[in-house]
């Protein structure tokens, strides 16, 4: 019963009440358990407001109902008044300021309580949604497990688990966080309710104390004139007599009700106060049972359409107090019938459950077949679906949840690998573009330098041509001078001394002018020599730059091949992962997931096309670099030929300089002789003739010296051209030899493959022959055993023969005949004409076999050397790959640091740091995993190579041994 239920009338006269006020309003030492609080608040927040018993204390949300209270019953009203006055005797009376403060605090706490309840309702809905997703459609239906999952929207679910779904770990974490928030909010609401209840109780106690004190005073002071006190209300006459109330009147028949209400007491005349109290108690219990029944029906079937609990009307007939009891009994019967019908169920519901069960079995079977046929690596082994006869819907749903979770985890891993491959391809593309740009800039710079060298060479060639023309002119002038000297010789014979002196003066002046011109030519030739020296230096620099460029191009080729292999491997892996992902998604998910997978596949296909385009660009760049290198080589060869010509020209220039010096000396002699002829006029003609003769001899000598030098220069040039042609022929021959060696290497490789196949076949045949020998030896042993068993052992037979002389003689005769036949057979073999040819053929074949074995040994040694060289190159490649990975890691870290530092502000946000750490961890794990895979592959490859080498050695040893020819010993 409630605290405010009607009690015994004796409790109004000094007896203790059923509940102590202090204990009723005392705050508990600690709040109830969190699950109790949360269940209570969830029921209070989600259930429809149901009117409580009319005897509970009034609340703002539950107005006072006087349906079952008869305000015109003086006895009941008097008892209530006396009880209230007695209970409110010791209540605290507050001042006006305290009352106002408590009202303000009550208003503030009420607003906080409403806000906290709203937050609690939202958090509980989120908690229920997370719980539903974590269970993944467990055995309970959404209505049985929680009616509040319907309130959780898809937006809240996405906010809980993110845009791409969630793994079970994330779901459990979200559920734990939501449950924690719900518990905290439930405690906060409970504390606020306690504080609101305390404030409300103080205000109610103050109000009751004021009313109690005022009522006492009015009763004492206005006892004679008060007409509205409970005493007057309880009096049977309405004329105001204030006699004391007699307790014994409660147990008398209420005959005065006939006087007050006329015919209201006809049916209830024989009913006492005890019977009325028992009826009211029964009515309250029936109302409580009706409420419990209604809650049970609503929990089991919210759509049952059960009517609300019947409430007595305001105009209830007091002569028929059992009407409410009968209404509650009828309501309970209706509820029990509804429970029975819902428990029995219908055939349609059973068919629906069976159909759902069959659908679950079919979905599980399809999921198992998809997982088994998908070929996805690194996945947890999915057990077969549960047996339909020994499992329920809960097991099927749990199996479906495990399979979907595994597929989601694998899809997440595939997406992570796709993003990693995309990042690596992008980084590789950036590195390749950067290296291509640097290489193009370097080639352009070298081409510009070569252009300058060509210009310088053209200038030097033009200057050399000019010098050659000037030399030709000098030679022509020398010839003209020779002719002039001859003419003058003839003229000297006819002229006199004065004419000779004049001509000599003119010749002297002309020779001096010629010497000055030759000196200027010599200066020009010296400048040309300096330009040739500069051209030679430029050629040396160009050759050094060309060698460096060739080394750089080779390095670029190796890097390009490495990058191409990595891109090919990444492309193949991405293509395989795309194929597997499409097959899995096509079988397990719907149209939306198929569209997403198609988009991802298109994106990866686009990336693959970009990778192919990039590979084509690299191939074109490589071809362009090769063409540039070929052009550079041709240019260098031209430069070499031109420099050779320049060297020849410089040698010719040196020889011409020597000739000019000799001419200068001759001219100086001519000057001296001319001076002597001027001084000695009388001997001029004779001296002139001798000088002319001497000059003719000198010119003849010069001509004789110049002709072999010119011939030597021409021969040297022809020889240089022949050397160039010979070198070109040698180069072509070397290229042909390289091609022949490559073809021989291919043939050797093919022969090695065939030899390995033959060795394998011979090994198999040898194994079969060994088995055959073992079998034959076994049969021989068995035959010997049978022979010994049939005829005795050899010693026994020898003893028998010795004991029997006739048998001994016959045995000796047979041995003699056998020896004779063997000698005849040997004689026949020796006398056979083709035996020598066969022996030679055998020897030739044996020799050829030994040569083949020697060649095979040489090939084996060469292959071992090749393997060692390949291992060395692989170690170098591994070192370079490690270096590239370190550089990539540093580059990624720098990019991430720049990405974080590029933002405004002096610090990184938490999301940026988390992303950076996750990216570093992901790259580190991927690199470690790739290194492990690479090391395992290398170890496996080395093991197989060692095994192959051992097999080859065994095969070589077996080929060197003679064939096994088992022979059966004669008896």
Buried (B, 14 or more C-beta within 10 A) or exposed (E): EEEBBBBEBEBBEEEEBEEEBEEEBEEEEEBEEBEEBBEEBBEEBBEEEEBBBBBBEEEEEBEEBEEBBEEEBBBBBBBBBBBBBBBBEEBEBBEEEBBEEBEEBBEEBBEBBEEBBEBBBBBBBBBBBBBBBBBBBBBEEEBEBBBBBEBBEEEBBEEBBEEEBBBBEBBEEBBEBBBEBBBBBBBBBBBBBBBBEBBBBBBBBBBBBBBBBEBEEEBEEEEEEBEEBBBBBBBEEEEEEEEEBEEEBBEEEBEBBBEBEEEBBEEBEEBBBEEBEEBBEBBBEBBEBBBEBBEEBBEBBEEBEBEEBBBBEEEBEBBEBEBBBEBBBEBBEBBEEBBEEBEEEEEEEEEEEEEEBEEBBEBBEBBBEBBEEBEBEEBEEBEEBBEBEEBEBBBBBBBBBBBBBBBBBBBEBBBEBBEBBBBBBEBBBEBBEEBBEEBBEBBEEBBEBBEEBBEBBEEBBEBBEBBBEBBEEBBEBBEEBBEBBBEBBEEBEEBEBEEBBEBBEEBBEEBEEBBEBBEEBBEBBEEBBEBBEEBBEBBEEBEEBBEEBEEBBEEBEBBBEBBBEBBEEBBEEBBEBBEBBBBBBEBBBEEEBEEBBEEBBEEBEEBBEEBEEBBEBBEEBBEBBEEBBEEBEEBBBEBBEBBBBBBBBBBBBEBBBEBBEBBBEBBEBBBEBBEEBBEEEEEBBEBBBEBBEBBBEBBEEBEEBBEEBEEBBEEBBEEBEEEBEEEEEEEEEEEEEEEEEEEEEEEBEEBBEEBBEEBEEBBEEBEEBEEEEEEEEEEEEEEBEEBEEEEEEEEEBEEEBEEEEEEBEEBEEEEEEEEEEEEEEEEEEEEEEEEEEEEEEEEEEEEEEEEEEEEBEEBBEEBEEEBEEEEEEBEEBBEEBEEBBEEBBEEBBEEBEEEBEEEEEEEBEEEBEEBBEEBBEBBEEBBEEEBEEEEEEBEEEEEEEEEEBEBBEEBBEEBEEEEEEEEEEEE
